[in-house]
Amino acid sequence: MKINKKTGLLDECTQCPSPNRDTRPENTEIDLIVVHSISLPPGQYGGNAIECFFQNELDKNQHPYFEEICDMQVSSHVLIKCSGEIVKFVPLHERAWHAGQSNYQGRERCNDFSIGIELEGTDTDEFEDVQYRQLAQLVSSLRSSYPAITDNITGHSDIAPGRKTDPGTGFDWQKLNDYLGTHD
Ligand SMILES: [Zn+2]
């Protein structure tokens, strides 16, 4: 997976630009990856509602849950769908709006210095093998482009405890590490 340093875009991905982004604070080094999970409506897979949500184009008439969330302005840099397809929303060098109020090892506002990766899923369902494979490949590319990341890979629930529960108990960190072992 190639990262274009100039545009901050991942080659060979579906590009789905989100307006929910801005510039990172000056001289910020990207040194954290935050793993999330999302499905819309929760527990339903395969549609394009996540893409619509991150582009502020969710149709609130399609589902009662959409009505609740349709005015939120959020995004992630990347989504890995259960098919393994990778969708790119925000250039990596820009700030995506995924972490909210958060704290990683004493540093607040994780959006400033992190890359947000959403996996299509829920807090309790198991993720697909292809998602772990894609995530491992992505993490390994990101580490080459942003060496300060090292082992700083965390879950949304770890940086926003009590407020967020994703990626959830269904996410197998050991499995990610096993796949990462085959890439490093
Ligand atoms: Zn999250």
Backbone and ligand atoms as CSV (ligand in chain L), in Angstrom:
chain,resi,resn,atom,element,x,y,z
A,1,MET,N,N,0.841,-1.182,0.000
A,1,MET,CA,C,0.000,0.000,0.000
A,1,MET,C,C,0.884,1.242,0.000
A,2,LYS,N,N,0.739,2.064,-1.026
A,2,LYS,CA,C,1.651,3.201,-1.131
A,2,LYS,C,C,0.987,4.493,-0.644
A,3,ILE,N,N,1.749,5.240,0.137
A,3,ILE,CA,C,1.248,6.525,0.617
A,3,ILE,C,C,1.934,7.626,-0.169
A,4,ASN,N,N,1.161,8.460,-0.817
A,4,ASN,CA,C,1.710,9.585,-1.544
A,4,ASN,C,C,2.006,10.709,-0.558
A,5,LYS,N,N,3.298,10.940,-0.314
A,5,LYS,CA,C,3.725,11.896,0.718
A,5,LYS,C,C,3.208,13.311,0.456
A,6,LYS,N,N,3.099,13.639,-0.819
A,6,LYS,CA,C,2.715,15.001,-1.172
A,6,LYS,C,C,1.232,15.247,-0.915
A,7,THR,N,N,0.402,14.299,-1.337
A,7,THR,CA,C,-1.047,14.499,-1.214
A,7,THR,C,C,-1.574,13.879,0.070
A,8,GLY,N,N,-0.775,13.037,0.716
A,8,GLY,CA,C,-1.260,12.358,1.910
A,8,GLY,C,C,-2.315,11.316,1.593
A,9,LEU,N,N,-2.421,10.944,0.330
A,9,LEU,CA,C,-3.447,9.984,-0.066
A,9,LEU,C,C,-2.848,8.597,-0.199
A,10,LEU,N,N,-3.677,7.614,0.051
A,10,LEU,CA,C,-3.262,6.246,-0.170
A,10,LEU,C,C,-3.624,5.893,-1.595
A,11,ASP,N,N,-2.660,5.383,-2.318
A,11,ASP,CA,C,-2.967,4.942,-3.674
A,11,ASP,C,C,-3.804,3.665,-3.592
A,12,GLU,N,N,-4.457,3.340,-4.642
A,12,GLU,CA,C,-5.215,2.084,-4.755
A,12,GLU,C,C,-6.351,1.973,-3.742
A,13,CYS,N,N,-6.928,3.091,-3.350
A,13,CYS,CA,C,-8.076,3.039,-2.444
A,13,CYS,C,C,-9.223,3.815,-3.061
A,14,THR,N,N,-10.418,3.556,-2.568
A,14,THR,CA,C,-11.553,4.356,-2.985
A,14,THR,C,C,-11.450,5.715,-2.289
A,15,GLN,N,N,-11.461,6.795,-3.049
A,15,GLN,CA,C,-11.358,8.127,-2.455
A,15,GLN,C,C,-12.754,8.697,-2.278
A,16,CYS,N,N,-13.034,9.124,-1.075
A,16,CYS,CA,C,-14.378,9.579,-0.726
A,16,CYS,C,C,-14.199,10.804,0.176
A,17,PRO,N,N,-13.813,11.947,-0.383
A,17,PRO,CA,C,-13.374,13.082,0.436
A,17,PRO,C,C,-14.426,13.582,1.425
A,18,SER,N,N,-14.021,13.733,2.670
A,18,SER,CA,C,-14.917,14.250,3.704
A,18,SER,C,C,-14.617,15.717,3.956
A,19,PRO,N,N,-15.678,16.537,4.100
A,19,PRO,CA,C,-15.454,17.945,4.463
A,19,PRO,C,C,-15.096,18.092,5.946
A,20,ASN,N,N,-15.245,17.028,6.731
A,20,ASN,CA,C,-15.017,17.107,8.176
A,20,ASN,C,C,-13.541,16.908,8.488
A,21,ARG,N,N,-12.764,17.943,8.210
A,21,ARG,CA,C,-11.325,17.875,8.409
A,21,ARG,C,C,-10.775,19.290,8.473
A,22,ASP,N,N,-9.605,19.431,9.043
A,22,ASP,CA,C,-8.923,20.721,9.025
A,22,ASP,C,C,-7.425,20.468,9.176
A,23,THR,N,N,-6.674,21.557,9.365
A,23,THR,CA,C,-5.226,21.359,9.428
A,23,THR,C,C,-4.814,20.980,10.850
A,24,ARG,N,N,-3.779,20.187,10.938
A,24,ARG,CA,C,-3.239,19.855,12.259
A,24,ARG,C,C,-2.498,21.083,12.789
A,25,PRO,N,N,-2.340,21.175,14.120
A,25,PRO,CA,C,-1.541,22.286,14.649
A,25,PRO,C,C,-0.143,22.245,14.035
A,26,GLU,N,N,0.459,23.405,13.910
A,26,GLU,CA,C,1.786,23.479,13.279
A,26,GLU,C,C,2.807,22.607,13.996
A,27,ASN,N,N,3.698,22.042,13.221
A,27,ASN,CA,C,4.790,21.203,13.752
A,27,ASN,C,C,4.313,20.006,14.580
A,28,THR,N,N,3.167,19.464,14.201
A,28,THR,CA,C,2.693,18.275,14.909
A,28,THR,C,C,3.222,17.031,14.215
A,29,GLU,N,N,3.827,16.178,14.999
A,29,GLU,CA,C,4.295,14.916,14.436
A,29,GLU,C,C,3.198,13.867,14.598
A,30,ILE,N,N,2.907,13.165,13.520
A,30,ILE,CA,C,1.895,12.109,13.593
A,30,ILE,C,C,2.545,10.892,14.233
A,31,ASP,N,N,2.037,10.490,15.405
A,31,ASP,CA,C,2.707,9.380,16.086
A,31,ASP,C,C,1.737,8.413,16.765
A,32,LEU,N,N,0.491,8.404,16.295
A,32,LEU,CA,C,-0.492,7.511,16.916
A,32,LEU,C,C,-1.504,7.040,15.878
A,33,ILE,N,N,-1.894,5.775,16.003
A,33,ILE,CA,C,-2.999,5.245,15.200
A,33,ILE,C,C,-4.130,4.884,16.161
A,34,VAL,N,N,-5.336,5.374,15.857
A,34,VAL,CA,C,-6.511,5.049,16.679
A,34,VAL,C,C,-7.435,4.140,15.867
A,35,VAL,N,N,-7.738,2.977,16.452
A,35,VAL,CA,C,-8.624,2.017,15.795
A,35,VAL,C,C,-10.043,2.186,16.342
A,36,HIS,N,N,-10.998,2.254,15.415
A,36,HIS,CA,C,-12.413,2.420,15.761
A,36,HIS,C,C,-13.224,1.317,15.094
A,37,SER,N,N,-14.496,1.224,15.500
A,37,SER,CA,C,-15.432,0.423,14.717
A,37,SER,C,C,-16.729,1.196,14.548
A,38,ILE,N,N,-17.356,0.953,13.409
A,38,ILE,CA,C,-18.628,1.627,13.105
A,38,ILE,C,C,-19.405,0.770,12.115
A,39,SER,N,N,-20.703,0.762,12.256
A,39,SER,CA,C,-21.575,0.205,11.217
A,39,SER,C,C,-22.874,0.984,11.295
A,40,LEU,N,N,-23.477,1.204,10.144
A,40,LEU,CA,C,-24.685,2.033,10.069
A,40,LEU,C,C,-25.743,1.403,9.175
A,41,PRO,N,N,-26.979,1.240,9.734
A,41,PRO,CA,C,-27.256,1.324,11.162
A,41,PRO,C,C,-26.438,0.278,11.925
A,42,PRO,N,N,-26.263,0.457,13.251
A,42,PRO,CA,C,-25.401,-0.449,13.995
A,42,PRO,C,C,-25.754,-1.918,13.752
A,43,GLY,N,N,-24.754,-2.696,13.422
A,43,GLY,CA,C,-24.966,-4.129,13.213
A,43,GLY,C,C,-25.333,-4.494,11.793
A,44,GLN,N,N,-25.515,-3.486,10.941
A,44,GLN,CA,C,-25.827,-3.795,9.538
A,44,GLN,C,C,-24.647,-3.441,8.651
A,45,TYR,N,N,-24.297,-4.367,7.802
A,45,TYR,CA,C,-23.077,-4.216,7.010
A,45,TYR,C,C,-23.360,-4.141,5.517
A,46,GLY,N,N,-22.431,-3.562,4.824
A,46,GLY,CA,C,-22.429,-3.711,3.374
A,46,GLY,C,C,-22.960,-2.528,2.578
A,47,GLY,N,N,-23.705,-1.621,3.197
A,47,GLY,CA,C,-24.228,-0.487,2.433
A,47,GLY,C,C,-23.203,0.632,2.320
A,48,ASN,N,N,-23.678,1.827,1.977
A,48,ASN,CA,C,-22.744,2.953,1.890
A,48,ASN,C,C,-23.074,4.065,2.883
A,49,ALA,N,N,-23.784,3.691,3.967
A,49,ALA,CA,C,-24.208,4.711,4.933
A,49,ALA,C,C,-23.017,5.355,5.650
A,50,ILE,N,N,-21.966,4.598,5.899
A,50,ILE,CA,C,-20.801,5.185,6.590
A,50,ILE,C,C,-20.175,6.261,5.707
A,51,GLU,N,N,-20.050,5.935,4.431
A,51,GLU,CA,C,-19.496,6.921,3.495
A,51,GLU,C,C,-20.366,8.189,3.506
A,52,CYS,N,N,-21.678,7.993,3.450
A,52,CYS,CA,C,-22.596,9.141,3.462
A,52,CYS,C,C,-22.444,9.928,4.762
A,53,PHE,N,N,-22.344,9.223,5.879
A,53,PHE,CA,C,-22.233,9.873,7.193
A,53,PHE,C,C,-20.995,10.766,7.249
A,54,PHE,N,N,-19.869,10.243,6.816
A,54,PHE,CA,C,-18.624,11.013,6.878
A,54,PHE,C,C,-18.574,12.128,5.833
A,55,GLN,N,N,-19.525,12.110,4.909
A,55,GLN,CA,C,-19.595,13.174,3.916
A,55,GLN,C,C,-20.771,14.116,4.194
A,56,ASN,N,N,-21.369,13.980,5.383
A,56,ASN,CA,C,-22.534,14.793,5.774
A,56,ASN,C,C,-23.694,14.645,4.790
A,57,GLU,N,N,-23.846,13.428,4.276
A,57,GLU,CA,C,-24.919,13.202,3.297
A,57,GLU,C,C,-25.835,12.060,3.706
A,58,LEU,N,N,-25.862,11.782,5.001
A,58,LEU,CA,C,-26.707,10.694,5.474
A,58,LEU,C,C,-28.179,11.105,5.360
A,59,ASP,N,N,-28.979,10.244,4.766
A,59,ASP,CA,C,-30.406,10.533,4.607
A,59,ASP,C,C,-31.161,10.110,5.876
A,60,LYS,N,N,-31.613,11.108,6.627
A,60,LYS,CA,C,-32.216,10.811,7.931
A,60,LYS,C,C,-33.537,10.052,7.814
A,61,ASN,N,N,-34.113,10.046,6.634
A,61,ASN,CA,C,-35.382,9.323,6.454
A,61,ASN,C,C,-35.194,7.826,6.271
A,62,GLN,N,N,-33.950,7.410,6.091
A,62,GLN,CA,C,-33.716,5.993,5.806
A,62,GLN,C,C,-33.767,5.098,7.035
A,63,HIS,N,N,-33.517,5.682,8.218
A,63,HIS,CA,C,-33.496,4.869,9.435
A,63,HIS,C,C,-33.616,5.799,10.642
A,64,PRO,N,N,-34.376,5.384,11.668
A,64,PRO,CA,C,-34.528,6.256,12.851
A,64,PRO,C,C,-33.182,6.649,13.468
A,65,TYR,N,N,-32.217,5.729,13.440
A,65,TYR,CA,C,-30.908,6.031,14.025
A,65,TYR,C,C,-30.199,7.141,13.247
A,66,PHE,N,N,-30.427,7.165,11.954
A,66,PHE,CA,C,-29.774,8.184,11.121
A,66,PHE,C,C,-30.232,9.588,11.516
A,67,GLU,N,N,-31.485,9.650,11.957
A,67,GLU,CA,C,-32.039,10.937,12.369
A,67,GLU,C,C,-31.266,11.502,13.571
A,68,GLU,N,N,-30.869,10.571,14.462
A,68,GLU,CA,C,-30.117,10.979,15.660
A,68,GLU,C,C,-28.739,11.522,15.327
A,69,ILE,N,N,-28.108,10.938,14.336
A,69,ILE,CA,C,-26.683,11.235,14.125
A,69,ILE,C,C,-26.397,12.118,12.916
A,70,CYS,N,N,-27.433,12.373,12.103
A,70,CYS,CA,C,-27.142,12.972,10.797
A,70,CYS,C,C,-26.529,14.374,10.865
A,71,ASP,N,N,-26.682,15.056,12.001
A,71,ASP,CA,C,-26.095,16.394,12.085
A,71,ASP,C,C,-24.689,16.413,12.677
A,72,MET,N,N,-24.181,15.246,13.051
A,72,MET,CA,C,-22.812,15.189,13.580
A,72,MET,C,C,-21.825,15.359,12.434
A,73,GLN,N,N,-20.761,16.107,12.707
A,73,GLN,CA,C,-19.744,16.259,11.673
A,73,GLN,C,C,-18.496,15.521,12.118
A,74,VAL,N,N,-18.345,14.327,11.600
A,74,VAL,CA,C,-17.218,13.475,11.982
A,74,VAL,C,C,-16.612,12.823,10.745
A,75,SER,N,N,-15.466,12.227,10.958
A,75,SER,CA,C,-14.776,11.561,9.854
A,75,SER,C,C,-13.698,10.668,10.443
A,76,SER,N,N,-13.105,9.883,9.577
A,76,SER,CA,C,-11.866,9.201,9.943
A,76,SER,C,C,-10.970,9.355,8.723
A,77,HIS,N,N,-9.717,9.006,8.855
A,77,HIS,CA,C,-8.879,9.047,7.663
A,77,HIS,C,C,-9.261,7.920,6.715
A,78,VAL,N,N,-9.512,6.758,7.313
A,78,VAL,CA,C,-9.680,5.550,6.507
A,78,VAL,C,C,-10.787,4.685,7.109
A,79,LEU,N,N,-11.494,3.990,6.231
A,79,LEU,CA,C,-12.449,2.956,6.649
A,79,LEU,C,C,-12.052,1.649,5.976
A,80,ILE,N,N,-12.016,0.576,6.764
A,80,ILE,CA,C,-11.794,-0.751,6.163
A,80,ILE,C,C,-13.109,-1.504,6.282
A,81,LYS,N,N,-13.760,-1.716,5.142
A,81,LYS,CA,C,-15.070,-2.349,5.142
A,81,LYS,C,C,-14.929,-3.862,5.356
A,82,CYS,N,N,-16.030,-4.521,5.659
A,82,CYS,CA,C,-15.906,-5.958,5.951
A,82,CYS,C,C,-15.520,-6.749,4.706
A,83,SER,N,N,-15.704,-6.153,3.542
A,83,SER,CA,C,-15.238,-6.796,2.307
A,83,SER,C,C,-13.726,-6.673,2.154
A,84,GLY,N,N,-13.106,-5.829,2.983
A,84,GLY,CA,C,-11.668,-5.573,2.841
A,84,GLY,C,C,-11.385,-4.304,2.054
A,85,GLU,N,N,-12.427,-3.760,1.433
A,85,GLU,CA,C,-12.244,-2.525,0.667
A,85,GLU,C,C,-11.802,-1.391,1.592
A,86,ILE,N,N,-10.834,-0.615,1.117
A,86,ILE,CA,C,-10.357,0.516,1.908
A,86,ILE,C,C,-10.877,1.805,1.300
A,87,VAL,N,N,-11.533,2.600,2.130
A,87,VAL,CA,C,-12.070,3.881,1.683
A,87,VAL,C,C,-11.333,4.985,2.424
A,88,LYS,N,N,-10.935,5.994,1.658
A,88,LYS,CA,C,-10.117,7.063,2.202
A,88,LYS,C,C,-10.947,8.345,2.261
A,89,PHE,N,N,-10.997,8.994,3.425
A,89,PHE,CA,C,-11.836,10.184,3.586
A,89,PHE,C,C,-11.049,11.480,3.751
A,90,VAL,N,N,-9.923,11.394,4.444
A,90,VAL,CA,C,-9.166,12.600,4.781
A,90,VAL,C,C,-7.684,12.351,4.497
A,91,PRO,N,N,-7.015,13.304,3.805
A,91,PRO,CA,C,-5.577,13.136,3.582
A,91,PRO,C,C,-4.857,12.974,4.925
A,92,LEU,N,N,-3.877,12.106,4.963
A,92,LEU,CA,C,-3.278,11.725,6.249
A,92,LEU,C,C,-2.635,12.893,6.988
A,93,HIS,N,N,-2.100,13.860,6.221
A,93,HIS,CA,C,-1.417,14.960,6.903
A,93,HIS,C,C,-2.410,15.980,7.472
A,94,GLU,N,N,-3.690,15.823,7.100
A,94,GLU,CA,C,-4.705,16.704,7.680
A,94,GLU,C,C,-5.349,16.041,8.900
A,95,ARG,N,N,-6.094,16.828,9.652
A,95,ARG,CA,C,-6.724,16.331,10.873
A,95,ARG,C,C,-8.141,15.849,10.566
A,96,ALA,N,N,-8.398,14.581,10.876
A,96,ALA,CA,C,-9.761,14.049,10.762
A,96,ALA,C,C,-10.423,14.167,12.128
A,97,TRP,N,N,-11.754,14.104,12.133
A,97,TRP,CA,C,-12.503,14.335,13.368
A,97,TRP,C,C,-13.090,13.012,13.857
A,98,HIS,N,N,-12.243,12.201,14.482
A,98,HIS,CA,C,-12.643,10.853,14.871
A,98,HIS,C,C,-12.558,10.589,16.366
A,99,ALA,N,N,-11.644,11.245,17.078
A,99,ALA,CA,C,-11.373,10.858,18.465
A,99,ALA,C,C,-12.207,11.636,19.472
A,100,GLY,N,N,-12.554,12.874,19.162
A,100,GLY,CA,C,-13.275,13.703,20.123
A,100,GLY,C,C,-12.415,13.961,21.351
A,101,GLN,N,N,-13.076,14.229,22.473
A,101,GLN,CA,C,-12.341,14.466,23.711
A,101,GLN,C,C,-11.590,13.191,24.075
A,102,SER,N,N,-10.273,13.299,24.210
A,102,SER,CA,C,-9.472,12.082,24.328
A,102,SER,C,C,-8.121,12.388,24.958
A,103,ASN,N,N,-7.491,11.330,25.432
A,103,ASN,CA,C,-6.204,11.484,26.111
A,103,ASN,C,C,-5.367,10.236,25.880
A,104,TYR,N,N,-4.217,10.413,25.266
A,104,TYR,CA,C,-3.298,9.285,25.069
A,104,TYR,C,C,-2.015,9.553,25.851
A,105,GLN,N,N,-1.798,8.767,26.888
A,105,GLN,CA,C,-0.614,8.902,27.736
A,105,GLN,C,C,-0.357,10.350,28.154
A,106,GLY,N,N,-1.430,10.994,28.615
A,106,GLY,CA,C,-1.288,12.348,29.135
A,106,GLY,C,C,-1.407,13.448,28.096
A,107,ARG,N,N,-1.548,13.062,26.829
A,107,ARG,CA,C,-1.681,14.082,25.776
A,107,ARG,C,C,-3.126,14.137,25.314
A,108,GLU,N,N,-3.717,15.317,25.382
A,108,GLU,CA,C,-5.118,15.453,25.007
A,108,GLU,C,C,-5.282,15.750,23.507
A,109,ARG,N,N,-6.546,15.785,23.086
A,109,ARG,CA,C,-6.896,16.077,21.693
A,109,ARG,C,C,-6.134,15.189,20.710
A,110,CYS,N,N,-6.415,13.910,20.778
A,110,CYS,CA,C,-5.679,12.933,19.959
A,110,CYS,C,C,-5.847,13.165,18.453
A,111,ASN,N,N,-6.931,13.834,18.058
A,111,ASN,CA,C,-7.082,14.116,16.623
A,111,ASN,C,C,-5.878,14.876,16.073
A,112,ASP,N,N,-5.271,15.702,16.936
A,112,ASP,CA,C,-4.141,16.531,16.486
A,112,ASP,C,C,-2.999,15.692,15.912
A,113,PHE,N,N,-2.720,14.566,16.577
A,113,PHE,CA,C,-1.487,13.839,16.240
A,113,PHE,C,C,-1.712,12.395,15.808
A,114,SER,N,N,-2.983,12.054,15.552
A,114,SER,CA,C,-3.236,10.645,15.225
A,114,SER,C,C,-3.847,10.464,13.846
A,115,ILE,N,N,-3.823,9.215,13.426
A,115,ILE,CA,C,-4.524,8.780,12.218
A,115,ILE,C,C,-5.645,7.861,12.676
A,116,GLY,N,N,-6.851,8.137,12.229
A,116,GLY,CA,C,-8.023,7.365,12.651
A,116,GLY,C,C,-8.415,6.348,11.604
A,117,ILE,N,N,-8.531,5.108,12.041
A,117,ILE,CA,C,-8.932,4.037,11.119
A,117,ILE,C,C,-10.195,3.382,11.650
A,118,GLU,N,N,-11.251,3.429,10.872
A,118,GLU,CA,C,-12.503,2.774,11.234
A,118,GLU,C,C,-12.554,1.400,10.590
A,119,LEU,N,N,-13.008,0.421,11.356
A,119,LEU,CA,C,-13.296,-0.893,10.793
A,119,LEU,C,C,-14.807,-1.029,10.775
A,120,GLU,N,N,-15.332,-1.492,9.658
A,120,GLU,CA,C,-16.776,-1.723,9.636
A,120,GLU,C,C,-17.083,-2.880,10.579
A,121,GLY,N,N,-17.884,-2.605,11.608
A,121,GLY,CA,C,-18.179,-3.642,12.590
A,121,GLY,C,C,-18.904,-3.054,13.767
A,122,THR,N,N,-19.044,-3.852,14.820
A,122,THR,CA,C,-19.663,-3.375,16.054
A,122,THR,C,C,-18.713,-3.691,17.203
A,123,ASP,N,N,-19.115,-3.291,18.405
A,123,ASP,CA,C,-18.280,-3.537,19.588
A,123,ASP,C,C,-18.193,-5.008,19.959
A,124,THR,N,N,-19.133,-5.797,19.458
A,124,THR,CA,C,-19.186,-7.193,19.923
A,124,THR,C,C,-18.980,-8.215,18.810
A,125,ASP,N,N,-19.269,-7.867,17.572
A,125,ASP,CA,C,-19.093,-8.834,16.488
A,125,ASP,C,C,-17.611,-9.049,16.211
A,126,GLU,N,N,-17.302,-10.222,15.654
A,126,GLU,CA,C,-15.917,-10.447,15.238
A,126,GLU,C,C,-15.682,-9.759,13.900
A,127,PHE,N,N,-14.462,-9.334,13.703
A,127,PHE,CA,C,-14.119,-8.701,12.432
A,127,PHE,C,C,-13.623,-9.770,11.452
A,128,GLU,N,N,-13.649,-9.438,10.180
A,128,GLU,CA,C,-13.232,-10.386,9.147
A,128,GLU,C,C,-11.712,-10.463,9.087
A,129,ASP,N,N,-11.218,-11.644,8.722
A,129,ASP,CA,C,-9.763,-11.813,8.551
A,129,ASP,C,C,-9.193,-10.804,7.570
A,130,VAL,N,N,-9.950,-10.564,6.499
A,130,VAL,CA,C,-9.460,-9.638,5.476
A,130,VAL,C,C,-9.292,-8.227,6.064
A,131,GLN,N,N,-10.110,-7.901,7.048
A,131,GLN,CA,C,-9.960,-6.576,7.691
A,131,GLN,C,C,-8.656,-6.500,8.495
A,132,TYR,N,N,-8.328,-7.592,9.198
A,132,TYR,CA,C,-7.049,-7.610,9.939
A,132,TYR,C,C,-5.875,-7.538,8.959
A,133,ARG,N,N,-5.997,-8.267,7.864
A,133,ARG,CA,C,-4.905,-8.263,6.872
A,133,ARG,C,C,-4.697,-6.867,6.307
A,134,GLN,N,N,-5.791,-6.223,5.930
A,134,GLN,CA,C,-5.711,-4.867,5.378
A,134,GLN,C,C,-5.195,-3.884,6.422
A,135,LEU,N,N,-5.672,-4.036,7.654
A,135,LEU,CA,C,-5.249,-3.132,8.721
A,135,LEU,C,C,-3.742,-3.286,8.971
A,136,ALA,N,N,-3.274,-4.515,9.004
A,136,ALA,CA,C,-1.848,-4.759,9.251
A,136,ALA,C,C,-1.008,-4.144,8.134
A,137,GLN,N,N,-1.488,-4.304,6.906
A,137,GLN,CA,C,-0.741,-3.748,5.781
A,137,GLN,C,C,-0.716,-2.218,5.854
A,138,LEU,N,N,-1.853,-1.671,6.233
A,138,LEU,CA,C,-1.969,-0.224,6.364
A,138,LEU,C,C,-1.074,0.289,7.485
A,139,VAL,N,N,-1.115,-0.356,8.635
A,139,VAL,CA,C,-0.287,0.057,9.775
A,139,VAL,C,C,1.181,0.006,9.386
A,140,SER,N,N,1.543,-1.044,8.670
A,140,SER,CA,C,2.939,-1.160,8.313
A,140,SER,C,C,3.373,-0.074,7.311
A,141,SER,N,N,2.482,0.294,6.383
A,141,SER,CA,C,2.788,1.422,5.480
A,141,SER,C,C,2.854,2.732,6.253
A,142,LEU,N,N,1.941,2.900,7.200
A,142,LEU,CA,C,1.918,4.150,7.968
A,142,LEU,C,C,3.178,4.288,8.812
A,143,ARG,N,N,3.648,3.157,9.365
A,143,ARG,CA,C,4.879,3.209,10.158
A,143,ARG,C,C,6.083,3.606,9.301
A,144,SER,N,N,6.073,3.187,8.040
A,144,SER,CA,C,7.206,3.579,7.180
A,144,SER,C,C,7.156,5.067,6.883
A,145,SER,N,N,5.931,5.596,6.672
A,145,SER,CA,C,5.820,7.015,6.345
A,145,SER,C,C,5.917,7.903,7.574
A,146,TYR,N,N,5.443,7.388,8.704
A,146,TYR,CA,C,5.446,8.171,9.957
A,146,TYR,C,C,6.127,7.330,11.041
A,147,PRO,N,N,7.457,7.291,11.045
A,147,PRO,CA,C,8.194,6.378,11.927
A,147,PRO,C,C,7.932,6.604,13.412
A,148,ALA,N,N,7.462,7.795,13.789
A,148,ALA,CA,C,7.212,8.062,15.212
A,148,ALA,C,C,6.049,7.234,15.751
A,149,ILE,N,N,5.280,6.623,14.871
A,149,ILE,CA,C,4.137,5.814,15.337
A,149,ILE,C,C,4.622,4.618,16.168
A,150,THR,N,N,5.728,4.027,15.773
A,150,THR,CA,C,6.249,2.807,16.438
A,150,THR,C,C,5.111,1.897,16.915
A,151,ASP,N,N,4.998,1.689,18.235
A,151,ASP,CA,C,3.949,0.798,18.745
A,151,ASP,C,C,2.736,1.551,19.260
A,152,ASN,N,N,2.631,2.819,18.887
A,152,ASN,CA,C,1.502,3.613,19.374
A,152,ASN,C,C,0.251,3.348,18.539
A,153,ILE,N,N,-0.374,2.210,18.828
A,153,ILE,CA,C,-1.641,1.861,18.181
A,153,ILE,C,C,-2.622,1.585,19.312
A,154,THR,N,N,-3.725,2.316,19.301
A,154,THR,CA,C,-4.639,2.205,20.437
A,154,THR,C,C,-6.078,2.143,19.962
A,155,GLY,N,N,-6.972,1.797,20.866
A,155,GLY,CA,C,-8.399,1.772,20.534
A,155,GLY,C,C,-9.065,3.048,21.008
A,156,HIS,N,N,-10.163,3.406,20.361
A,156,HIS,CA,C,-10.889,4.616,20.759
A,156,HIS,C,C,-11.284,4.539,22.242
A,157,SER,N,N,-11.688,3.332,22.684
A,157,SER,CA,C,-12.111,3.154,24.084
A,157,SER,C,C,-10.963,3.415,25.059
A,158,ASP,N,N,-9.723,3.251,24.606
A,158,ASP,CA,C,-8.575,3.460,25.490
A,158,ASP,C,C,-8.237,4.937,25.659
A,159,ILE,N,N,-8.573,5.745,24.656
A,159,ILE,CA,C,-8.253,7.172,24.770
A,159,ILE,C,C,-9.466,7.997,25.193
A,160,ALA,N,N,-10.646,7.361,25.202
A,160,ALA,CA,C,-11.873,8.045,25.656
A,160,ALA,C,C,-12.675,7.086,26.533
A,161,PRO,N,N,-12.056,6.602,27.638
A,161,PRO,CA,C,-12.732,5.602,28.475
A,161,PRO,C,C,-13.979,6.183,29.118
A,162,GLY,N,N,-15.012,5.362,29.234
A,162,GLY,CA,C,-16.257,5.822,29.836
A,162,GLY,C,C,-17.153,6.513,28.833
A,163,ARG,N,N,-16.577,6.942,27.723
A,163,ARG,CA,C,-17.336,7.673,26.715
A,163,ARG,C,C,-17.489,6.849,25.446
A,164,LYS,N,N,-16.446,6.091,25.130
A,164,LYS,CA,C,-16.454,5.294,23.894
A,164,LYS,C,C,-16.095,3.843,24.197
A,165,THR,N,N,-16.681,2.929,23.436
A,165,THR,CA,C,-16.421,1.506,23.680
A,165,THR,C,C,-15.829,0.808,22.462
A,166,ASP,N,N,-15.680,1.523,21.358
A,166,ASP,CA,C,-15.144,0.872,20.161
A,166,ASP,C,C,-13.608,0.856,20.198
A,167,PRO,N,N,-12.926,-0.058,19.508
A,167,PRO,CA,C,-13.475,-1.040,18.569
A,167,PRO,C,C,-14.174,-2.207,19.253
A,168,GLY,N,N,-14.104,-2.329,20.594
A,168,GLY,CA,C,-14.916,-3.312,21.290
A,168,GLY,C,C,-14.227,-4.631,21.553
A,169,THR,N,N,-14.955,-5.472,22.274
A,169,THR,CA,C,-14.382,-6.756,22.688
A,169,THR,C,C,-14.218,-7.704,21.501
A,170,GLY,N,N,-14.908,-7.415,20.407
A,170,GLY,CA,C,-14.774,-8.268,19.227
A,170,GLY,C,C,-13.468,-8.046,18.487
A,171,PHE,N,N,-12.740,-6.998,18.854
A,171,PHE,CA,C,-11.478,-6.729,18.150
A,171,PHE,C,C,-10.342,-7.479,18.832
A,172,ASP,N,N,-9.635,-8.275,18.051
A,172,ASP,CA,C,-8.598,-9.163,18.566
A,172,ASP,C,C,-7.216,-8.536,18.320
A,173,TRP,N,N,-6.676,-7.897,19.362
A,173,TRP,CA,C,-5.387,-7.201,19.204
A,173,TRP,C,C,-4.268,-8.180,18.897
A,174,GLN,N,N,-4.375,-9.389,19.472
A,174,GLN,CA,C,-3.339,-10.396,19.212
A,174,GLN,C,C,-3.304,-10.764,17.732
A,175,LYS,N,N,-4.483,-10.863,17.161
A,175,LYS,CA,C,-4.562,-11.208,15.742
A,175,LYS,C,C,-3.898,-10.114,14.897
A,176,LEU,N,N,-4.158,-8.865,15.263
A,176,LEU,CA,C,-3.511,-7.764,14.544
A,176,LEU,C,C,-1.990,-7.885,14.674
A,177,ASN,N,N,-1.528,-8.157,15.888
A,177,ASN,CA,C,-0.084,-8.304,16.098
A,177,ASN,C,C,0.487,-9.459,15.287
A,178,ASP,N,N,-0.258,-10.561,15.214
A,178,ASP,CA,C,0.206,-11.704,14.425
A,178,ASP,C,C,0.351,-11.305,12.958
A,179,TYR,N,N,-0.649,-10.619,12.437
A,179,TYR,CA,C,-0.569,-10.191,11.035
A,179,TYR,C,C,0.542,-9.174,10.843
A,180,LEU,N,N,0.731,-8.302,11.851
A,180,LEU,CA,C,1.807,-7.302,11.744
A,180,LEU,C,C,3.166,-7.986,11.707
A,181,GLY,N,N,3.284,-9.068,12.448
A,181,GLY,CA,C,4.533,-9.833,12.462
A,181,GLY,C,C,4.924,-10.317,11.084
A,182,THR,N,N,3.937,-10.580,10.240
A,182,THR,CA,C,4.234,-11.071,8.893
A,182,THR,C,C,4.602,-9.912,7.965
A,183,HIS,N,N,4.418,-8.677,8.420
A,183,HIS,CA,C,4.730,-7.524,7.562
A,183,HIS,C,C,6.012,-6.820,7.953
A,184,ASP,N,N,6.369,-6.897,9.246
A,184,ASP,CA,C,7.524,-6.116,9.715
A,184,ASP,C,C,8.843,-6.755,9.283
L,1,ZN,ZN,ZN,-14.549,5.523,17.578
